[in-house]
Amino acid sequence: MLRLTALLTGVALLLTGSGLLGTLLAVRGGQAGFGAGTLGLVMSGYFAGFFIGTFFAPSLIGRIGHIRAFAFFAALAAIAVLLHPLWLNPWGWGVLRIATGIALVGLYTVIESWLNAEPDPAQRSRAFSLYMVVNLSALALGQLLLMLGDASATAMFMLTAILVCAAVLPVTATRLRQPDVPVMTRLSLRRLYAMAPVATVAAGLSGLAMGAFWGLLPVYAGEVGLEDTGV
């Protein structure tokens, strides 16, 4: 597992920034006067971008390789983060959330396809277990960073962008060999449902529930009177 240290360090930095951003936007949007319905639509833009990105992220990775694709999507995410305080309106934030979703699904695809390239199934399961521990721990840590400053301060968006950019450093410096990208055929939703109907429906329902939870729980927390540290 030591050889995955660089990749998992990049994951930790990236998702710490991502965790901070989700809560930061909900709090900052509330301060800017965005209503709960408006913030719900804005936050759902991330998931729309996540869906859109699946159509071209694999082909981009196949064309330029895992490391360069990671740097490409991280740069896109950092640009989107830094534009939020400069484009403080719901329409602008909706567009930026779509861009962030596209960037993040690209980054997740790079990371998870890289981990999945491990030839030993036993090591692959250990790698994914460790990845999920790092993933959720980093997202949790990102929430706590909101206590470092005022959500209305541009510095909080700068901190998020710094974390995203820092994630590129260990990944681009790794000596871990990039996996070969196989020729892929697109899997349609109809075929996926035919193969695993219960799993497909359950994944859809889980997405609806968790999307609302991640996007709107910080909004609700603010509306019931919690301060930034409480959120």
Phi, psi and omega per residue, in radians:
M1 nan -0.319 -3.110
L2 -1.076 -0.536 -3.100
R3 -1.249 -0.220 3.101
L4 -1.623 0.067 -3.050
T5 -0.999 -0.799 -3.114
A6 -1.069 -0.775 -3.127
L7 -1.133 -0.771 -3.118
L8 -1.242 -0.527 3.030
T9 -1.121 -0.752 3.067
G10 -1.053 -0.723 3.096
V11 -1.055 -0.793 -3.110
A12 -1.057 -0.798 -3.139
L13 -1.150 -0.784 -3.122
L14 -1.045 -0.848 -3.032
L15 -1.395 -0.357 2.956
T16 -1.115 -0.777 3.075
G17 -1.116 -0.734 3.141
S18 -1.128 -0.713 3.108
G19 -1.098 -0.730 3.098
L20 -1.105 -0.761 -3.047
L21 -1.071 -0.785 -3.091
G22 -1.014 -0.813 3.141
T23 -1.277 -0.660 3.129
L24 -1.036 -0.747 -3.118
L25 -1.138 -0.717 3.137
A26 -1.095 -0.772 -3.127
V27 -1.206 -0.803 -3.109
R28 -1.161 -0.655 3.105
G29 -1.119 -0.680 3.064
G30 -1.110 -0.711 3.092
Q31 -1.106 -0.570 -3.117
A32 -1.408 -0.063 3.095
G33 1.618 0.193 3.068
F34 -1.226 2.294 3.101
G35 -1.275 2.932 -3.115
A36 -1.070 -0.699 3.115
G37 -1.112 -0.742 3.120
T38 -1.115 -0.777 3.126
L39 -1.126 -0.598 3.083
G40 -1.078 -0.750 3.112
L41 -1.166 -0.736 3.129
V42 -1.061 -0.842 -3.098
M43 -1.169 -0.517 3.115
S44 -1.225 -0.306 3.073
G45 -1.028 -0.564 3.112
Y46 -1.030 -0.770 -3.088
F47 -1.286 -0.544 3.031
A48 -1.114 -0.780 3.085
G49 -1.099 -0.661 3.109
F50 -1.033 -0.706 3.123
F51 -1.223 -0.802 -3.124
I52 -1.058 -0.718 -3.083
G53 -1.099 -0.432 -3.130
T54 -1.136 -0.342 -3.087
F55 -1.367 -0.428 -3.115
F56 -2.230 -0.169 3.128
A57 -1.060 -0.813 -3.126
P58 -1.079 -0.694 -3.127
S59 -1.187 -0.638 3.102
L60 -1.146 -0.744 3.107
I61 -1.074 -0.725 3.116
G62 -1.127 -0.537 -3.087
R63 -1.433 -0.673 -3.026
I64 -2.033 -0.090 3.107
G65 1.617 2.850 -3.036
H66 -1.149 -0.793 -3.048
I67 -1.173 -0.826 -3.138
R68 -1.164 -0.614 3.096
A69 -1.157 -0.680 3.095
F70 -1.055 -0.797 3.133
A71 -1.113 -0.690 3.134
F72 -1.062 -0.895 -3.078
F73 -1.234 -0.579 3.087
A74 -1.149 -0.698 3.090
A75 -1.094 -0.738 3.108
L76 -1.069 -0.768 3.137
A77 -1.111 -0.751 -3.130
A78 -1.121 -0.716 3.107
I79 -1.079 -0.783 -3.141
A80 -1.076 -0.740 3.136
V81 -1.051 -0.833 -3.064
L82 -1.213 -0.368 3.135
L83 -1.400 -0.319 -3.089
H84 -0.996 -0.873 -3.136
P85 -1.243 -0.283 3.120
L86 -1.538 -0.300 -3.043
W87 -2.263 1.126 -2.961
L88 -1.497 1.269 2.987
N89 -2.635 2.741 -3.036
P90 -1.036 -0.707 -3.137
W91 -1.106 -0.786 3.123
G92 -1.078 -0.787 -3.140
W93 -1.143 -0.601 3.092
G94 -1.065 -0.782 3.111
V95 -1.097 -0.744 -3.115
L96 -1.199 -0.589 3.080
R97 -1.173 -0.627 3.066
I98 -1.106 -0.786 3.119
A99 -1.071 -0.705 3.125
T100 -1.136 -0.708 3.097
G101 -1.083 -0.730 3.091
I102 -1.067 -0.779 -3.135
A103 -1.104 -0.782 -3.070
L104 -1.210 -0.653 3.108
V105 -1.181 -0.569 3.044
G106 -1.115 -0.754 3.137
L107 -1.166 -0.733 3.085
Y108 -1.086 -0.685 -3.139
T109 -1.120 -0.747 3.093
V110 -1.037 -0.894 -3.049
I111 -1.114 -0.873 -3.005
E112 -1.302 -0.568 3.063
S113 -1.211 -0.589 3.087
W114 -1.130 -0.816 3.114
L115 -1.127 -0.619 -3.104
N116 -1.257 -0.238 -3.133
A117 -1.370 -0.134 3.092
E118 -1.022 2.103 -3.022
P119 -1.220 -0.484 -3.108
D120 -1.528 2.010 -3.105
P121 -0.986 -0.632 -3.137
A122 -1.145 -0.758 3.109
Q123 -1.190 -0.588 -3.140
R124 -1.122 -0.739 3.141
S125 -1.155 -0.670 3.085
R126 -1.128 -0.716 -3.133
A127 -1.105 -0.740 -3.135
F128 -1.223 -0.596 3.073
S129 -1.093 -0.818 3.122
L130 -1.118 -0.674 3.115
Y131 -1.054 -0.755 -3.121
M132 -1.196 -0.605 3.063
V133 -1.095 -0.821 3.115
V134 -1.102 -0.754 -3.111
N135 -0.985 -1.002 -3.041
L136 -1.278 -0.571 3.084
S137 -1.129 -0.723 3.138
A138 -1.162 -0.712 3.089
L139 -1.083 -0.681 3.109
A140 -1.164 -0.748 3.133
L141 -1.086 -0.642 -3.141
G142 -1.032 -0.609 3.116
Q143 -1.104 -0.694 -3.070
L144 -1.193 -0.450 -3.131
L145 -1.146 -0.301 3.104
L146 -1.084 -0.375 -3.122
M147 -1.386 -0.105 -3.105
L148 -1.353 -0.311 -3.103
G149 -2.883 -3.120 3.140
D150 -1.378 2.304 -3.125
A151 -1.078 -0.385 3.136
S152 -1.396 -0.139 -3.081
A153 -1.446 2.373 3.089
T154 -1.051 -0.467 -3.117
A155 -1.014 -0.526 -3.138
M156 -1.200 -0.645 3.068
F157 -1.221 -0.628 3.085
M158 -1.112 -0.714 3.105
L159 -1.069 -0.746 3.107
T160 -1.058 -0.804 -3.139
A161 -1.124 -0.645 3.105
I162 -1.080 -0.764 3.131
L163 -1.097 -0.726 3.122
V164 -1.123 -0.768 3.137
C165 -1.171 -0.666 3.134
A166 -1.101 -0.495 3.129
A167 -1.100 -0.450 -3.119
V168 -1.225 -0.547 -2.995
L169 -1.065 -0.950 3.138
P170 -1.170 -0.553 -3.107
V171 -1.228 -0.757 -3.134
T172 -1.288 -0.352 -3.130
A173 -1.624 -0.072 -3.059
T174 -1.161 2.609 3.013
R175 -1.696 0.016 3.103
L176 -1.152 2.252 -3.075
R177 -1.204 2.367 3.087
Q178 -1.194 2.417 3.118
P179 -1.268 2.678 3.013
D180 -1.238 2.528 3.141
V181 -1.737 1.980 -3.117
P182 -1.280 2.831 3.035
V183 -1.212 2.198 -3.034
M184 -2.002 2.488 3.020
T185 -1.910 2.480 -3.083
R186 -1.269 2.376 3.134
L187 -1.719 2.029 -3.116
S188 -1.344 2.729 3.131
L189 -1.106 -0.627 3.132
R190 -1.113 -0.751 3.134
R191 -1.184 -0.684 3.110
L192 -1.070 -0.745 3.121
Y193 -1.117 -0.696 3.122
A194 -1.116 -0.608 -3.128
M195 -1.330 -0.676 -3.046
A196 -2.613 1.324 -3.032
P197 -1.104 -0.768 -3.103
V198 -1.138 -0.774 -3.135
A199 -1.113 -0.674 -3.133
T200 -1.132 -0.822 3.128
V201 -1.140 -0.749 -3.130
A202 -1.108 -0.700 3.110
A203 -1.110 -0.687 3.108
G204 -1.126 -0.789 3.132
L205 -1.157 -0.693 3.092
S206 -1.073 -0.719 3.115
G207 -1.084 -0.731 3.108
L208 -1.079 -0.769 -3.114
A209 -1.199 -0.858 -3.059
M210 -1.245 -0.560 3.083
G211 -1.084 -0.776 3.101
A212 -1.157 -0.689 -3.112
F213 -1.105 -0.914 -3.108
W214 -1.161 -0.636 -3.051
G215 -1.382 -0.624 -2.956
L216 -1.970 -0.238 3.122
L217 -1.060 -0.734 3.079
P218 -1.102 -0.583 3.092
V219 -1.120 -0.816 3.124
Y220 -1.062 -0.749 -3.129
A221 -1.050 -0.693 3.103
G222 -1.177 -0.672 -3.097
E223 -1.231 -0.459 3.115
V224 -1.525 0.081 2.981
G225 1.844 0.102 3.122
L226 -1.304 2.450 3.030
E227 -1.326 3.081 -3.109
D228 -0.975 -0.730 -3.125
T229 -1.140 -0.622 3.095
G230 -1.169 -0.729 3.096
V231 -1.071 nan nan
